[in-house]
Amino acid sequence: MEQQKPIQAAFGSVLRTSRRNAGLSQEALALDCGLDRTYISLLERGLRQPTLESLFAIGRSLRVAPHQLVKKVEDSLS
């Protein structure tokens, strides 16, 4: 099994928390972003990293600026 990298795991945790706070399921977020639900799942589990395009789409759907998501990741790593 591939080991998670700290940044990927941190992003996954931030994404999961933000999605839940927005009251969205993985499927609802994925549909709104135009992404696949399995991709959202992989991101949340820290198994994939988002592309810049995906980060912006996720931010729009969560009504959070992409830099705020990145800042939350940075804060969680400190």
All heavy atoms as a GROMACS GRO file, in nm:
protein
  605
    1MET      N    1   0.084  -0.119   0.000
    1MET     CA    2   0.000   0.000   0.000
    1MET      C    3   0.088   0.125   0.000
    1MET      O    4   0.186   0.132   0.072
    1MET     CB    5  -0.090  -0.003   0.124
    1MET     CG    6  -0.179   0.119   0.136
    1MET     SD    7  -0.290   0.106   0.277
    1MET     CE    8  -0.442   0.098   0.189
    2GLU      N    9   0.051   0.222  -0.083
    2GLU     CA   10   0.128   0.344  -0.093
    2GLU      C   11   0.109   0.429   0.032
    2GLU      O   12  -0.002   0.446   0.082
    2GLU     CB   13   0.081   0.422  -0.216
    2GLU     CG   14   0.165   0.544  -0.244
    2GLU     CD   15   0.119   0.614  -0.371
    2GLU    OE1   16   0.085   0.545  -0.468
    2GLU    OE2   17   0.117   0.736  -0.370
    3GLN      N   18   0.220   0.484   0.081
    3GLN     CA   19   0.214   0.566   0.201
    3GLN      C   20   0.168   0.707   0.164
    3GLN      O   21   0.209   0.762   0.063
    3GLN     CB   22   0.352   0.572   0.265
    3GLN     CG   23   0.352   0.633   0.402
    3GLN     CD   24   0.490   0.622   0.466
    3GLN    OE1   25   0.590   0.614   0.396
    3GLN    NE2   26   0.494   0.619   0.595
    4GLN      N   27   0.081   0.766   0.248
    4GLN     CA   28   0.032   0.900   0.224
    4GLN      C   29   0.141   1.001   0.253
    4GLN      O   30   0.220   0.985   0.345
    4GLN     CB   31  -0.086   0.931   0.315
    4GLN     CG   32  -0.211   0.857   0.282
    4GLN     CD   33  -0.324   0.898   0.375
    4GLN    OE1   34  -0.310   0.985   0.458
    4GLN    NE2   35  -0.437   0.832   0.359
    5LYS      N   36   0.144   1.108   0.175
    5LYS     CA   37   0.233   1.218   0.201
    5LYS      C   38   0.160   1.317   0.291
    5LYS      O   39   0.039   1.334   0.279
    5LYS     CB   40   0.273   1.284   0.070
    5LYS     CG   41   0.351   1.190  -0.020
    5LYS     CD   42   0.383   1.255  -0.152
    5LYS     CE   43   0.455   1.156  -0.241
    5LYS     NZ   44   0.474   1.207  -0.376
    6PRO      N   45   0.232   1.383   0.381
    6PRO     CA   46   0.165   1.474   0.476
    6PRO      C   47   0.077   1.580   0.411
    6PRO      O   48  -0.033   1.604   0.456
    6PRO     CB   49   0.281   1.538   0.551
    6PRO     CG   50   0.393   1.441   0.540
    6PRO     CD   51   0.374   1.374   0.406
    7ILE      N   52   0.122   1.641   0.301
    7ILE     CA   53   0.041   1.746   0.237
    7ILE      C   54  -0.086   1.686   0.180
    7ILE      O   55  -0.194   1.744   0.192
    7ILE     CB   56   0.122   1.820   0.129
    7ILE    CG1   57   0.215   1.920   0.196
    7ILE    CG2   58   0.032   1.889   0.030
    7ILE    CD1   59   0.292   2.007   0.102
    8GLN      N   60  -0.076   1.570   0.118
    8GLN     CA   61  -0.195   1.506   0.061
    8GLN      C   62  -0.294   1.472   0.171
    8GLN      O   63  -0.415   1.493   0.156
    8GLN     CB   64  -0.156   1.381  -0.016
    8GLN     CG   65  -0.083   1.410  -0.145
    8GLN     CD   66  -0.027   1.286  -0.208
    8GLN    OE1   67   0.044   1.209  -0.144
    8GLN    NE2   68  -0.056   1.266  -0.335
    9ALA      N   69  -0.246   1.417   0.280
    9ALA     CA   70  -0.333   1.382   0.393
    9ALA      C   71  -0.396   1.508   0.453
    9ALA      O   72  -0.515   1.509   0.486
    9ALA     CB   73  -0.255   1.304   0.498
   10ALA      N   74  -0.316   1.614   0.465
   10ALA     CA   75  -0.368   1.740   0.521
   10ALA      C   76  -0.475   1.799   0.430
   10ALA      O   77  -0.580   1.844   0.478
   10ALA     CB   78  -0.254   1.839   0.542
   11PHE      N   79  -0.451   1.797   0.299
   11PHE     CA   80  -0.552   1.849   0.207
   11PHE      C   81  -0.680   1.766   0.216
   11PHE      O   82  -0.790   1.820   0.218
   11PHE     CB   83  -0.502   1.852   0.062
   11PHE     CG   84  -0.607   1.904  -0.032
   11PHE    CD1   85  -0.630   2.039  -0.042
   11PHE    CD2   86  -0.686   1.817  -0.105
   11PHE    CE1   87  -0.730   2.089  -0.126
   11PHE    CE2   88  -0.786   1.865  -0.189
   11PHE     CZ   89  -0.808   2.001  -0.199
   12GLY      N   90  -0.664   1.636   0.223
   12GLY     CA   91  -0.780   1.548   0.234
   12GLY      C   92  -0.865   1.579   0.355
   12GLY      O   93  -0.988   1.584   0.348
   13SER      N   94  -0.799   1.602   0.467
   13SER     CA   95  -0.870   1.635   0.591
   13SER      C   96  -0.942   1.770   0.578
   13SER      O   97  -1.058   1.784   0.619
   13SER     CB   98  -0.770   1.637   0.707
   13SER     OG   99  -0.836   1.671   0.826
   14VAL      N  100  -0.874   1.869   0.522
   14VAL     CA  101  -0.935   2.001   0.502
   14VAL      C  102  -1.054   1.990   0.407
   14VAL      O  103  -1.160   2.049   0.433
   14VAL     CB  104  -0.830   2.101   0.448
   14VAL    CG1  105  -0.895   2.228   0.394
   14VAL    CG2  106  -0.728   2.135   0.557
   15LEU      N  107  -1.039   1.916   0.300
   15LEU     CA  108  -1.148   1.899   0.205
   15LEU      C  109  -1.268   1.831   0.270
   15LEU      O  110  -1.382   1.878   0.255
   15LEU     CB  111  -1.101   1.819   0.083
   15LEU     CG  112  -1.208   1.786  -0.021
   15LEU    CD1  113  -1.275   1.912  -0.074
   15LEU    CD2  114  -1.149   1.705  -0.134
   16ARG      N  115  -1.244   1.724   0.342
   16ARG     CA  116  -1.354   1.651   0.408
   16ARG      C  117  -1.428   1.742   0.505
   16ARG      O  118  -1.552   1.749   0.506
   16ARG     CB  119  -1.300   1.528   0.481
   16ARG     CG  120  -1.410   1.443   0.543
   16ARG     CD  121  -1.356   1.319   0.614
   16ARG     NE  122  -1.275   1.238   0.524
   16ARG     CZ  123  -1.142   1.225   0.530
   16ARG    NH1  124  -1.073   1.287   0.623
   16ARG    NH2  125  -1.078   1.149   0.443
   17THR      N  126  -1.353   1.813   0.588
   17THR     CA  127  -1.415   1.904   0.686
   17THR      C  128  -1.494   2.014   0.616
   17THR      O  129  -1.608   2.043   0.655
   17THR     CB  130  -1.307   1.964   0.777
   17THR    OG1  131  -1.241   1.858   0.848
   17THR    CG2  132  -1.366   2.061   0.877
   18SER      N  133  -1.435   2.074   0.513
   18SER     CA  134  -1.504   2.182   0.440
   18SER      C  135  -1.630   2.131   0.372
   18SER      O  136  -1.733   2.199   0.372
   18SER     CB  137  -1.409   2.242   0.337
   18SER     OG  138  -1.296   2.299   0.400
   19ARG      N  139  -1.622   2.014   0.314
   19ARG     CA  140  -1.739   1.956   0.246
   19ARG      C  141  -1.850   1.928   0.345
   19ARG      O  142  -1.967   1.961   0.321
   19ARG     CB  143  -1.699   1.826   0.174
   19ARG     CG  144  -1.816   1.753   0.111
   19ARG     CD  145  -1.775   1.624   0.045
   19ARG     NE  146  -1.711   1.528   0.134
   19ARG     CZ  147  -1.776   1.451   0.223
   19ARG    NH1  148  -1.907   1.462   0.238
   19ARG    NH2  149  -1.710   1.364   0.296
   20ARG      N  150  -1.815   1.868   0.457
   20ARG     CA  151  -1.916   1.838   0.559
   20ARG      C  152  -1.976   1.966   0.616
   20ARG      O  153  -2.097   1.973   0.640
   20ARG     CB  154  -1.855   1.753   0.670
   20ARG     CG  155  -1.830   1.610   0.626
   20ARG     CD  156  -1.767   1.529   0.736
   20ARG     NE  157  -1.749   1.390   0.693
   20ARG     CZ  158  -1.676   1.301   0.760
   20ARG    NH1  159  -1.614   1.336   0.872
   20ARG    NH2  160  -1.666   1.179   0.715
   21ASN      N  161  -1.892   2.067   0.640
   21ASN     CA  162  -1.943   2.196   0.690
   21ASN      C  163  -2.039   2.261   0.592
   21ASN      O  164  -2.129   2.334   0.632
   21ASN     CB  165  -1.828   2.291   0.722
   21ASN     CG  166  -1.752   2.251   0.847
   21ASN    OD1  167  -1.798   2.170   0.928
   21ASN    ND2  168  -1.632   2.305   0.863
   22ALA      N  169  -2.019   2.234   0.464
   22ALA     CA  170  -2.108   2.288   0.361
   22ALA      C  171  -2.234   2.203   0.346
   22ALA      O  172  -2.325   2.238   0.270
   22ALA     CB  173  -2.034   2.296   0.227
   23GLY      N  174  -2.240   2.091   0.417
   23GLY     CA  175  -2.357   2.004   0.411
   23GLY      C  176  -2.369   1.926   0.282
   23GLY      O  177  -2.479   1.893   0.239
   24LEU      N  178  -2.254   1.896   0.220
   24LEU     CA  179  -2.254   1.824   0.092
   24LEU      C  180  -2.201   1.683   0.107
   24LEU      O  181  -2.109   1.660   0.184
   24LEU     CB  182  -2.167   1.898  -0.009
   24LEU     CG  183  -2.209   2.038  -0.050
   24LEU    CD1  184  -2.101   2.103  -0.134
   24LEU    CD2  185  -2.341   2.034  -0.125
   25SER      N  186  -2.260   1.593   0.032
   25SER     CA  187  -2.204   1.459   0.021
   25SER      C  188  -2.091   1.465  -0.082
   25SER      O  189  -2.078   1.562  -0.156
   25SER     CB  190  -2.311   1.360  -0.029
   25SER     OG  191  -2.350   1.394  -0.161
   26GLN      N  192  -2.011   1.360  -0.087
   26GLN     CA  193  -1.906   1.353  -0.189
   26GLN      C  194  -1.969   1.361  -0.328
   26GLN      O  195  -1.917   1.430  -0.416
   26GLN     CB  196  -1.825   1.224  -0.176
   26GLN     CG  197  -1.730   1.222  -0.060
   26GLN     CD  198  -1.649   1.094  -0.054
   26GLN    OE1  199  -1.677   0.996  -0.125
   26GLN    NE2  200  -1.548   1.094   0.031
   27GLU      N  201  -2.078   1.293  -0.346
   27GLU     CA  202  -2.145   1.291  -0.476
   27GLU      C  203  -2.196   1.430  -0.515
   27GLU      O  204  -2.179   1.473  -0.629
   27GLU     CB  205  -2.260   1.190  -0.477
   27GLU     CG  206  -2.321   1.173  -0.613
   27GLU     CD  207  -2.419   1.057  -0.620
   27GLU    OE1  208  -2.431   0.981  -0.523
   27GLU    OE2  209  -2.481   1.042  -0.726
   28ALA      N  210  -2.259   1.500  -0.420
   28ALA     CA  211  -2.311   1.634  -0.449
   28ALA      C  212  -2.197   1.730  -0.483
   28ALA      O  213  -2.208   1.809  -0.577
   28ALA     CB  214  -2.391   1.686  -0.330
   29LEU      N  215  -2.088   1.722  -0.409
   29LEU     CA  216  -1.973   1.808  -0.437
   29LEU      C  217  -1.918   1.775  -0.576
   29LEU      O  218  -1.890   1.866  -0.656
   29LEU     CB  219  -1.864   1.791  -0.331
   29LEU     CG  220  -1.735   1.868  -0.355
   29LEU    CD1  221  -1.761   2.018  -0.362
   29LEU    CD2  222  -1.632   1.835  -0.247
   30ALA      N  223  -1.901   1.648  -0.604
   30ALA     CA  224  -1.847   1.606  -0.733
   30ALA      C  225  -1.934   1.655  -0.849
   30ALA      O  226  -1.882   1.708  -0.949
   30ALA     CB  227  -1.833   1.455  -0.738
   31LEU      N  228  -2.064   1.640  -0.837
   31LEU     CA  229  -2.155   1.685  -0.943
   31LEU      C  230  -2.144   1.835  -0.964
   31LEU      O  231  -2.141   1.883  -1.078
   31LEU     CB  232  -2.300   1.647  -0.909
   31LEU     CG  233  -2.336   1.500  -0.925
   31LEU    CD1  234  -2.474   1.473  -0.869
   31LEU    CD2  235  -2.327   1.459  -1.071
   32ASP      N  236  -2.138   1.910  -0.855
   32ASP     CA  237  -2.131   2.055  -0.864
   32ASP      C  238  -1.998   2.101  -0.924
   32ASP      O  239  -1.993   2.200  -0.996
   32ASP     CB  240  -2.152   2.119  -0.726
   32ASP     CG  241  -2.180   2.266  -0.736
   32ASP    OD1  242  -2.273   2.305  -0.810
   32ASP    OD2  243  -2.109   2.344  -0.670
   33CYS      N  244  -1.892   2.027  -0.897
   33CYS     CA  245  -1.758   2.061  -0.948
   33CYS      C  246  -1.734   2.010  -1.089
   33CYS      O  247  -1.638   2.052  -1.154
   33CYS     CB  248  -1.649   1.995  -0.862
   33CYS     SG  249  -1.635   2.056  -0.697
   34GLY      N  250  -1.813   1.916  -1.132
   34GLY     CA  251  -1.788   1.852  -1.261
   34GLY      C  252  -1.676   1.749  -1.252
   34GLY      O  253  -1.607   1.721  -1.350
   35LEU      N  254  -1.659   1.693  -1.132
   35LEU     CA  255  -1.556   1.592  -1.108
   35LEU      C  256  -1.623   1.459  -1.075
   35LEU      O  257  -1.743   1.455  -1.047
   35LEU     CB  258  -1.465   1.635  -0.992
   35LEU     CG  259  -1.391   1.768  -1.010
   35LEU    CD1  260  -1.324   1.810  -0.881
   35LEU    CD2  261  -1.290   1.757  -1.123
   36ASP      N  262  -1.546   1.354  -1.074
   36ASP     CA  263  -1.599   1.222  -1.040
   36ASP      C  264  -1.599   1.203  -0.888
   36ASP      O  265  -1.507   1.248  -0.819
   36ASP     CB  266  -1.510   1.116  -1.106
   36ASP     CG  267  -1.578   0.980  -1.104
   36ASP    OD1  268  -1.651   0.949  -1.197
   36ASP    OD2  269  -1.554   0.907  -1.005
   37ARG      N  270  -1.701   1.136  -0.836
   37ARG     CA  271  -1.710   1.114  -0.692
   37ARG      C  272  -1.590   1.035  -0.642
   37ARG      O  273  -1.540   1.061  -0.533
   37ARG     CB  274  -1.840   1.041  -0.655
   37ARG     CG  275  -1.857   1.032  -0.502
   37ARG     CD  276  -1.934   0.911  -0.455
   37ARG     NE  277  -1.885   0.786  -0.502
   37ARG     CZ  278  -1.782   0.718  -0.446
   37ARG    NH1  279  -1.716   0.766  -0.345
   37ARG    NH2  280  -1.745   0.601  -0.495
   38THR      N  281  -1.542   0.942  -0.720
   38THR     CA  282  -1.427   0.862  -0.675
   38THR      C  283  -1.302   0.949  -0.664
   38THR      O  284  -1.217   0.924  -0.578
   38THR     CB  285  -1.400   0.742  -0.768
   38THR    OG1  286  -1.378   0.787  -0.901
   38THR    CG2  287  -1.515   0.644  -0.764
   39TYR      N  288  -1.291   1.052  -0.748
   39TYR     CA  289  -1.178   1.145  -0.739
   39TYR      C  290  -1.185   1.223  -0.608
   39TYR      O  291  -1.084   1.240  -0.540
   39TYR     CB  292  -1.179   1.239  -0.859
   39TYR     CG  293  -1.067   1.340  -0.861
   39TYR    CD1  294  -0.935   1.299  -0.873
   39TYR    CD2  295  -1.093   1.476  -0.852
   39TYR    CE1  296  -0.831   1.392  -0.875
   39TYR    CE2  297  -0.991   1.569  -0.854
   39TYR     CZ  298  -0.860   1.526  -0.866
   39TYR     OH  299  -0.758   1.618  -0.868
   40ILE      N  300  -1.304   1.269  -0.571
   40ILE     CA  301  -1.323   1.339  -0.444
   40ILE      C  302  -1.284   1.246  -0.329
   40ILE      O  303  -1.214   1.287  -0.235
   40ILE     CB  304  -1.469   1.389  -0.426
   40ILE    CG1  305  -1.506   1.489  -0.537
   40ILE    CG2  306  -1.490   1.448  -0.287
   40ILE    CD1  307  -1.430   1.619  -0.537
   41SER      N  308  -1.326   1.122  -0.336
   41SER     CA  309  -1.290   1.023  -0.233
   41SER      C  310  -1.140   1.005  -0.224
   41SER      O  311  -1.084   1.001  -0.114
   41SER     CB  312  -1.359   0.890  -0.264
   41SER     OG  313  -1.316   0.790  -0.173
   42LEU      N  314  -1.073   0.993  -0.338
   42LEU     CA  315  -0.927   0.977  -0.339
   42LEU      C  316  -0.858   1.100  -0.279
   42LEU      O  317  -0.760   1.088  -0.205
   42LEU     CB  318  -0.877   0.953  -0.481
   42LEU     CG  319  -0.912   0.818  -0.542
   42LEU    CD1  320  -0.881   0.817  -0.691
   42LEU    CD2  321  -0.838   0.706  -0.471
   43LEU      N  322  -0.910   1.218  -0.310
   43LEU     CA  323  -0.854   1.340  -0.252
   43LEU      C  324  -0.869   1.340  -0.100
   43LEU      O  325  -0.774   1.369  -0.028
   43LEU     CB  326  -0.924   1.464  -0.310
   43LEU     CG  327  -0.897   1.500  -0.455
   43LEU    CD1  328  -0.988   1.615  -0.498
   43LEU    CD2  329  -0.751   1.536  -0.476
   44GLU      N  330  -0.988   1.307  -0.053
   44GLU     CA  331  -1.014   1.308   0.091
   44GLU      C  332  -0.931   1.204   0.166
   44GLU      O  333  -0.899   1.224   0.282
   44GLU     CB  334  -1.164   1.286   0.118
   44GLU     CG  335  -1.247   1.407   0.082
   44GLU     CD  336  -1.391   1.396   0.128
   44GLU    OE1  337  -1.429   1.294   0.192
   44GLU    OE2  338  -1.467   1.491   0.101
   45ARG      N  339  -0.899   1.095   0.100
   45ARG     CA  340  -0.818   0.992   0.164
   45ARG      C  341  -0.668   1.018   0.148
   45ARG      O  342  -0.586   0.940   0.196
   45ARG     CB  343  -0.854   0.854   0.108
   45ARG     CG  344  -0.994   0.810   0.155
   45ARG     CD  345  -1.029   0.672   0.107
   45ARG     NE  346  -1.053   0.672  -0.036
   45ARG     CZ  347  -1.019   0.575  -0.120
   45ARG    NH1  348  -0.959   0.467  -0.077
   45ARG    NH2  349  -1.046   0.583  -0.248
   46GLY      N  350  -0.634   1.128   0.083
   46GLY     CA  351  -0.493   1.163   0.067
   46GLY      C  352  -0.419   1.078  -0.033
   46GLY      O  353  -0.297   1.071  -0.030
   47LEU      N  354  -0.492   1.016  -0.124
   47LEU     CA  355  -0.430   0.929  -0.223
   47LEU      C  356  -0.403   1.000  -0.356
   47LEU      O  357  -0.334   0.945  -0.442
   47LEU     CB  358  -0.517   0.805  -0.246
   47LEU     CG  359  -0.539   0.719  -0.122
   47LEU    CD1  360  -0.635   0.606  -0.151
   47LEU    CD2  361  -0.406   0.668  -0.069
   48ARG      N  362  -0.461   1.118  -0.372
   48ARG     CA  363  -0.440   1.198  -0.493
   48ARG      C  364  -0.421   1.342  -0.452
   48ARG      O  365  -0.466   1.384  -0.346
   48ARG     CB  366  -0.561   1.189  -0.588
   48ARG     CG  367  -0.586   1.055  -0.649
   48ARG     CD  368  -0.490   1.017  -0.760
   48ARG     NE  369  -0.487   1.110  -0.870
   48ARG     CZ  370  -0.562   1.102  -0.979
   48ARG    NH1  371  -0.651   1.006  -0.991
   48ARG    NH2  372  -0.550   1.190  -1.076
   49GLN      N  373  -0.360   1.419  -0.541
   49GLN     CA  374  -0.346   1.563  -0.522
   49GLN      C  375  -0.434   1.633  -0.625
   49GLN      O  376  -0.442   1.587  -0.740
   49GLN     CB  377  -0.202   1.608  -0.544
   49GLN     CG  378  -0.108   1.565  -0.436
   49GLN     CD  379   0.032   1.621  -0.461
   49GLN    OE1  380   0.054   1.698  -0.552
   49GLN    NE2  381   0.125   1.581  -0.378
   50PRO      N  382  -0.498   1.744  -0.586
   50PRO     CA  383  -0.582   1.813  -0.683
   50PRO      C  384  -0.498   1.890  -0.785
   50PRO      O  385  -0.389   1.938  -0.754
   50PRO     CB  386  -0.662   1.910  -0.596
   50PRO     CG  387  -0.571   1.941  -0.482
   50PRO     CD  388  -0.498   1.811  -0.456
   51THR      N  389  -0.549   1.899  -0.905
   51THR     CA  390  -0.489   1.989  -1.002
   51THR      C  391  -0.532   2.131  -0.965
   51THR      O  392  -0.626   2.150  -0.886
   51THR     CB  393  -0.538   1.958  -1.145
   51THR    OG1  394  -0.680   1.982  -1.150
   51THR    CG2  395  -0.506   1.815  -1.186
   52LEU      N  396  -0.467   2.228  -1.022
   52LEU     CA  397  -0.505   2.367  -0.996
   52LEU      C  398  -0.649   2.392  -1.041
   52LEU      O  399  -0.727   2.457  -0.971
   52LEU     CB  400  -0.408   2.460  -1.067
   52LEU     CG  401  -0.408   2.605  -1.026
   52LEU    CD1  402  -0.390   2.621  -0.876
   52LEU    CD2  403  -0.298   2.679  -1.099
   53GLU      N  404  -0.685   2.334  -1.154
   53GLU     CA  405  -0.821   2.349  -1.205
   53GLU      C  406  -0.922   2.287  -1.108
   53GLU      O  407  -1.027   2.346  -1.079
   53GLU     CB  408  -0.831   2.283  -1.342
   53GLU     CG  409  -0.964   2.305  -1.410
   53GLU     CD  410  -0.967   2.247  -1.551
   53GLU    OE1  411  -0.862   2.228  -1.612
   53GLU    OE2  412  -1.079   2.222  -1.598
   54SER      N  413  -0.889   2.169  -1.056
   54SER     CA  414  -0.978   2.102  -0.959
   54SER      C  415  -0.990   2.182  -0.831
   54SER      O  416  -1.098   2.194  -0.773
   54SER     CB  417  -0.926   1.962  -0.926
   54SER     OG  418  -0.928   1.880  -1.038
   55LEU      N  419  -0.878   2.239  -0.785
   55LEU     CA  420  -0.879   2.319  -0.663
   55LEU      C  421  -0.973   2.438  -0.677
   55LEU      O  422  -1.051   2.467  -0.585
   55LEU     CB  423  -0.737   2.366  -0.630
   55LEU     CG  424  -0.720   2.447  -0.503
   55LEU    CD1  425  -0.757   2.364  -0.380
   55LEU    CD2  426  -0.577   2.496  -0.492
   56PHE      N  427  -0.970   2.503  -0.793
   56PHE     CA  428  -1.060   2.616  -0.816
   56PHE      C  429  -1.205   2.571  -0.825
   56PHE      O  430  -1.295   2.637  -0.771
   56PHE     CB  431  -1.019   2.693  -0.942
   56PHE     CG  432  -0.914   2.798  -0.916
   56PHE    CD1  433  -0.782   2.760  -0.891
   56PHE    CD2  434  -0.946   2.932  -0.915
   56PHE    CE1  435  -0.685   2.855  -0.866
   56PHE    CE2  436  -0.849   3.028  -0.890
   56PHE     CZ  437  -0.717   2.990  -0.865
   57ALA      N  438  -1.232   2.460  -0.890
   57ALA     CA  439  -1.369   2.407  -0.901
   57ALA      C  440  -1.423   2.370  -0.764
   57ALA      O  441  -1.538   2.400  -0.731
   57ALA     CB  442  -1.371   2.287  -0.994
   58ILE      N  443  -1.340   2.305  -0.684
   58ILE     CA  444  -1.382   2.266  -0.549
   58ILE      C  445  -1.409   2.391  -0.464
   58ILE      O  446  -1.510   2.399  -0.394
   58ILE     CB  447  -1.275   2.176  -0.483
   58ILE    CG1  448  -1.274   2.039  -0.552
   58ILE    CG2  449  -1.299   2.161  -0.333
   58ILE    CD1  450  -1.153   1.954  -0.520
   59GLY      N  451  -1.320   2.488  -0.473
   59GLY     CA  452  -1.340   2.613  -0.399
   59GLY      C  453  -1.470   2.681  -0.436
   59GLY      O  454  -1.545   2.726  -0.348
   60ARG      N  455  -1.499   2.688  -0.567
   60ARG     CA  456  -1.626   2.749  -0.611
   60ARG      C  457  -1.745   2.676  -0.551
   60ARG      O  458  -1.839   2.738  -0.502
   60ARG     CB  459  -1.636   2.747  -0.764
   60ARG     CG  460  -1.573   2.863  -0.834
   60ARG     CD  461  -1.612   2.871  -0.981
   60ARG     NE  462  -1.584   2.748  -1.054
   60ARG     CZ  463  -1.467   2.715  -1.108
   60ARG    NH1  464  -1.364   2.796  -1.096
   60ARG    NH2  465  -1.452   2.602  -1.174
   61SER      N  466  -1.741   2.544  -0.556
   61SER     CA  467  -1.854   2.465  -0.506
   61SER      C  468  -1.872   2.480  -0.354
   61SER      O  469  -1.984   2.477  -0.304
   61SER     CB  470  -1.834   2.318  -0.540
   61SER     OG  471  -1.843   2.300  -0.680
   62LEU      N  472  -1.759   2.492  -0.284
   62LEU     CA  473  -1.766   2.506  -0.138
   62LEU      C  474  -1.782   2.651  -0.095
   62LEU      O  475  -1.793   2.680   0.024
   62LEU     CB  476  -1.639   2.447  -0.074
   62LEU     CG  477  -1.621   2.297  -0.090
   62LEU    CD1  478  -1.486   2.255  -0.033
   62LEU    CD2  479  -1.734   2.221  -0.020
   63ARG      N  480  -1.780   2.742  -0.194
   63ARG     CA  481  -1.787   2.886  -0.169
   63ARG      C  482  -1.674   2.931  -0.077
   63ARG      O  483  -1.694   3.006   0.018
   63ARG     CB  484  -1.924   2.925  -0.113
   63ARG     CG  485  -2.034   2.910  -0.216
   63ARG     CD  486  -2.173   2.916  -0.161
   63ARG     NE  487  -2.277   2.904  -0.259
   63ARG     CZ  488  -2.308   2.795  -0.327
   63ARG    NH1  489  -2.239   2.687  -0.312
   63ARG    NH2  490  -2.409   2.794  -0.412
   64VAL      N  491  -1.554   2.881  -0.109
   64VAL     CA  492  -1.432   2.912  -0.037
   64VAL      C  493  -1.326   2.944  -0.142
   64VAL      O  494  -1.312   2.870  -0.240
   64VAL     CB  495  -1.385   2.792   0.049
   64VAL    CG1  496  -1.253   2.820   0.116
   64VAL    CG2  497  -1.490   2.753   0.151
   65ALA      N  498  -1.253   3.052  -0.121
   65ALA     CA  499  -1.145   3.085  -0.215
   65ALA      C  500  -1.038   2.976  -0.209
   65ALA      O  501  -1.008   2.924  -0.101
   65ALA     CB  502  -1.084   3.220  -0.178
   66PRO      N  503  -0.983   2.939  -0.324
   66PRO     CA  504  -0.881   2.835  -0.325
   66PRO      C  505  -0.766   2.863  -0.229
   66PRO      O  506  -0.717   2.772  -0.163
   66PRO     CB  507  -0.833   2.833  -0.471
   66PRO     CG  508  -0.950   2.884  -0.549
   66PRO     CD  509  -1.015   2.986  -0.459
   67HIS      N  510  -0.726   2.991  -0.218
   67HIS     CA  511  -0.615   3.021  -0.128
   67HIS      C  512  -0.652   2.994   0.019
   67HIS      O  513  -0.565   2.964   0.099
   67HIS     CB  514  -0.565   3.165  -0.146
   67HIS     CG  515  -0.654   3.270  -0.087
   67HIS    ND1  516  -0.757   3.326  -0.155
   67HIS    CD2  517  -0.652   3.327   0.036
   67HIS    CE1  518  -0.817   3.416  -0.078
   67HIS    NE2  519  -0.757   3.417   0.039
   68GLN      N  520  -0.780   3.001   0.051
   68GLN     CA  521  -0.823   2.970   0.188
   68GLN      C  522  -0.809   2.821   0.215
   68GLN      O  523  -0.771   2.783   0.327
   68GLN     CB  524  -0.966   3.017   0.212
   68GLN     CG  525  -0.979   3.167   0.216
   68GLN     CD  526  -1.123   3.212   0.226
   68GLN    OE1  527  -1.210   3.162   0.154
   68GLN    NE2  528  -1.149   3.306   0.314
   69LEU      N  529  -0.839   2.738   0.118
   69LEU     CA  530  -0.819   2.594   0.134
   69LEU      C  531  -0.671   2.564   0.154
   69LEU      O  532  -0.634   2.487   0.242
   69LEU     CB  533  -0.873   2.518   0.013
   69LEU     CG  534  -1.024   2.516  -0.006
   69LEU    CD1  535  -1.060   2.456  -0.140
   69LEU    CD2  536  -1.091   2.439   0.107
   70VAL      N  537  -0.587   2.627   0.072
   70VAL     CA  538  -0.443   2.605   0.083
   70VAL      C  539  -0.392   2.655   0.218
   70VAL      O  540  -0.309   2.589   0.282
   70VAL     CB  541  -0.368   2.674  -0.035
   70VAL    CG1  542  -0.217   2.668  -0.015
   70VAL    CG2  543  -0.408   2.610  -0.166
   71LYS      N  544  -0.441   2.768   0.265
   71LYS     CA  545  -0.401   2.822   0.396
   71LYS      C  546  -0.438   2.725   0.508
   71LYS      O  547  -0.360   2.704   0.602
   71LYS     CB  548  -0.466   2.960   0.417
   71LYS     CG  549  -0.438   3.022   0.551
   71LYS     CD  550  -0.294   3.062   0.565
   71LYS     CE  551  -0.273   3.140   0.694
   71LYS     NZ  552  -0.150   3.106   0.761
   72LYS      N  553  -0.556   2.665   0.499
   72LYS     CA  554  -0.597   2.569   0.602
   72LYS      C  555  -0.504   2.448   0.602
   72LYS      O  556  -0.470   2.394   0.707
   72LYS     CB  557  -0.742   2.524   0.579
   72LYS     CG  558  -0.842   2.631   0.612
   72LYS     CD  559  -0.985   2.584   0.586
   72LYS     CE  560  -1.085   2.694   0.613
   72LYS     NZ  561  -1.223   2.650   0.594
   73VAL      N  562  -0.462   2.406   0.484
   73VAL     CA  563  -0.367   2.295   0.475
   73VAL      C  564  -0.235   2.335   0.539
   73VAL      O  565  -0.178   2.262   0.620
   73VAL     CB  566  -0.345   2.250   0.328
   73VAL    CG1  567  -0.230   2.151   0.317
   73VAL    CG2  568  -0.474   2.191   0.270
   74GLU      N  569  -0.188   2.454   0.503
   74GLU     CA  570  -0.062   2.505   0.559
   74GLU      C  571  -0.070   2.514   0.711
   74GLU      O  572   0.024   2.470   0.781
   74GLU     CB  573  -0.032   2.643   0.500
   74GLU     CG  574   0.099   2.701   0.547
   74GLU     CD  575   0.125   2.839   0.490
   74GLU    OE1  576   0.028   2.910   0.450
   74GLU    OE2  577   0.242   2.877   0.487
   75ASP      N  578  -0.181   2.565   0.763
   75ASP     CA  579  -0.198   2.576   0.908
   75ASP      C  580  -0.197   2.440   0.976
   75ASP      O  581  -0.144   2.425   1.085
   75ASP     CB  582  -0.328   2.650   0.942
   75ASP     CG  583  -0.322   2.798   0.904
   75ASP    OD1  584  -0.212   2.851   0.876
   75ASP    OD2  585  -0.431   2.861   0.901
   76SER      N  586  -0.256   2.342   0.911
   76SER     CA  587  -0.264   2.209   0.972
   76SER      C  588  -0.128   2.138   0.974
   76SER      O  589  -0.106   2.047   1.051
   76SER     CB  590  -0.367   2.122   0.901
   76SER     OG  591  -0.320   2.079   0.776
   77LEU      N  592  -0.037   2.182   0.887
   77LEU     CA  593   0.096   2.123   0.883
   77LEU      C  594   0.193   2.189   0.981
   77LEU      O  595   0.300   2.136   1.007
   77LEU     CB  596   0.154   2.134   0.741
   77LEU     CG  597   0.082   2.051   0.635
   77LEU    CD1  598   0.137   2.084   0.497
   77LEU    CD2  599   0.097   1.903   0.665
   78SER      N  600   0.153   2.305   1.035
   78SER     CA  601   0.240   2.378   1.128
   78SER      C  602   0.236   2.321   1.267
   78SER      O  603   0.144   2.268   1.313
   78SER     CB  604   0.199   2.524   1.137
   78SER     OG  605   0.193   2.583   1.011
   0.00000   0.00000   0.00000
